[in-house]
Amino acid sequence: MLRRLPRSRRIPAIACAPSPRHRSDSSSSMSSSSSCAPLADVFAASVAETSRVPITKVAHEIWRRQRREPGDDYVDLTVGHAKDTVVLARMANEGEGGGRVFGFDIQNIHQASANLKSELSPSEYGAVELHEMCHSLIQDVLPPAPESRVAIVVGNLGYLPGAESDKTVKTQPETTIVALRQAAALLRPGGIISLLCYVGHEGGALEHQSVLKEAERLQDSGSYSFYHFDRSPLCPKLVIVQKNCVN
Ligand SMILES: C[S@@+](CC[C@H](N)C(=O)[O-])C[C@H]1O[C@@H](n2cnc3c(N)ncnc32)[C@H](O)[C@@H]1O
């Protein structure tokens, strides 16, 4: 399904205080997870097992290792060519299925829809709603929790790759942070937000720092934990925020 809605609206910048308490990559063994398990062991195992695997694949592996429940919803904040949306749509259809996938991008949405149609089964494709709009407006689309049960939100930040793409159209810290905040409010307990930050393009390092600060702020609220996968200075950085489980 393809929905056309207004583009971005102006969002004020947000100031956040840094905190040193994030969890960085380390090695550890994989543990069994309950339906709402903290991500620490899953994350560490993925990192340890995938040192030569592209970071996008590490992210996919972390999503797959998340315990999912029937009726869970999924969000792709940056659909682009829809490669990540394909992964989410397949997850939503596994088992009893019933989950929905909400995808957002400010461009390329018809091509993304065509890509999804050719990659997915009719039932997988039917679970996806694409919205041509800024991801800072996701709360205008998804009903608030607990009506939305969002298990995984993903964002592959930066610009659309490819020879033909306009590299000046890229994610911006201000709207990325608003999307991160809104996504955090929609997560079910145990749900995750997975943001891949590219630091090699102009503005990318600033966006990564903004994402880290917001992740720290969420963690300081006591309701979330965050994890930072940083392989080397120029590699893309993976930031994962998880809504803490309720005991
Ligand atoms: C790195 S690409 C995403 C790649 C995509 N995940 C894939 O599998 O092909 C980043 C995308 O973010 C989109 N984007 C930039 N600003 C946006 C915004 N404010 N809201 C939604 N999407 C945005 C760009 O148009 C671009 O398609």
The ligand as a Tripos MOL2 file, in Angstrom:
@<TRIPOS>MOLECULE
LIG
   27    29     1     0     0
SMALL
NO_CHARGES

@<TRIPOS>ATOM
      1 C1         20.8430    5.1860    3.1640 C.3       1 LIG1
      2 S1         19.3230    5.4750    2.3590 S.3       1 LIG1
      3 C2         18.2960    4.1600    2.9330 C.3       1 LIG1
      4 C3         18.5800    2.8380    2.3020 C.3       1 LIG1
      5 C4         17.4690    1.8490    2.4750 C.3       1 LIG1
      6 N1         17.2950    1.4430    3.8390 N.3       1 LIG1
      7 C5         17.6150    0.6540    1.5660 C.2       1 LIG1
      8 O1         17.4640   -0.4860    2.0260 O.co2     1 LIG1
      9 O2         17.8500    0.8630    0.3950 O.co2     1 LIG1
     10 C6         18.6710    6.8530    3.2480 C.3       1 LIG1
     11 C7         17.2730    7.2460    2.8230 C.3       1 LIG1
     12 O3         16.7580    8.1740    3.7720 O.3       1 LIG1
     13 C8         15.8530    9.0000    3.0860 C.3       1 LIG1
     14 N2         15.5440   10.1990    3.8710 N.ar      1 LIG1
     15 C9         16.2810   11.3220    3.9930 C.ar      1 LIG1
     16 N3         15.6600   12.1920    4.8180 N.ar      1 LIG1
     17 C10        14.4990   11.5940    5.2110 C.ar      1 LIG1
     18 C11        13.4400   11.9990    6.0520 C.ar      1 LIG1
     19 N4         13.4470   13.1970    6.6780 N.pl3     1 LIG1
     20 N5         12.4010   11.1500    6.2440 N.ar      1 LIG1
     21 C12        12.3920    9.9310    5.6150 C.ar      1 LIG1
     22 N6         13.3770    9.5060    4.8000 N.ar      1 LIG1
     23 C13        14.4240   10.3290    4.6030 C.ar      1 LIG1
     24 C14        16.5630    9.2780    1.7860 C.3       1 LIG1
     25 O4         15.6480    9.7450    0.8330 O.3       1 LIG1
     26 C15        17.1800    7.9160    1.4770 C.3       1 LIG1
     27 O5         16.3520    7.1830    0.6130 O.3       1 LIG1
@<TRIPOS>BOND
     1     1     2 1
     2     2     3 1
     3     2    10 1
     4     3     4 1
     5     4     5 1
     6     5     6 1
     7     5     7 1
     8     7     8 2
     9     7     9 1
    10    10    11 1
    11    11    12 1
    12    11    26 1
    13    12    13 1
    14    13    14 1
    15    13    24 1
    16    14    15 ar
    17    14    23 ar
    18    15    16 ar
    19    16    17 ar
    20    17    18 ar
    21    17    23 ar
    22    18    19 1
    23    18    20 ar
    24    20    21 ar
    25    21    22 ar
    26    22    23 ar
    27    24    25 1
    28    24    26 1
    29    26    27 1
@<TRIPOS>SUBSTRUCTURE
     1 LIG1         1 GROUP 0 **** ****
